[in-house]
Amino acid sequence: MSKKNKKTEDVKDQVEEVLDAPVKETEKEEVVGTETLLKEELEKEKDKFLRLFAEFENYKKRTSKERLELFKTASQDVIQSMLPVLDDFDRALKEIEKSEDTALIEGVELIHNKLKETLKSKGLSEVEVSVGDVFNADDHEAITQIPAPNDDLKGKIVDVIEKGYKLGEKVIRFPKVVTGQ
């Protein structure tokens, strides 16, 4: 036989010996242990992924909610700056109604209504307050207290100095009132 054939046969014999040799118990345990470790790592990574995904979904919901809120109140500064103009308009309308010029009264009322409707379409609404309502520090701003004209008005609103307004659900100006003591 040639040297080449002998080497090939030797290699074949060695491969057969390795294949025929029984697998040792420790090697089986190592394979099972490695498999278990890999499964645990996979579960950890799945858990991390699910938590990250849930966190991202919450982030998306929160930011979209904040965006909607921002759009609702984006015009708040402009509307707040218009409130004194609206108050002056209300006072002017009261004074003009005392005159006897009906054309003037009608014209001013039309402009007044148009201004109010425009602001209303932007989400502005008046906070309803009237004389005799119970004073609530969370809903009203007390300017002063005066002796109540009668016992029924003690602890209640005697006069409304300035109207309050809401923009959507948010109060942007509390009504200013006088209370009876």
Buried (B, 14 or more C-beta within 10 A) or exposed (E): EEEEEEEEEEEEEEEEEEEEEEEEEEEEEEEEEEEEEEEEEEEEEEEEEEEEEEEEEEEEEEEEEEEEEEEBBEBBEEBBEBBEEBBEBEEEBEEBEEEEEEEEBEEBEEEBEEBBEEBEEBBBEBBEBEEEBEBEEEBBEBEEEEEBEEEEBEEBBBBBEBBBBBBBEEBBBBBBBBBBE
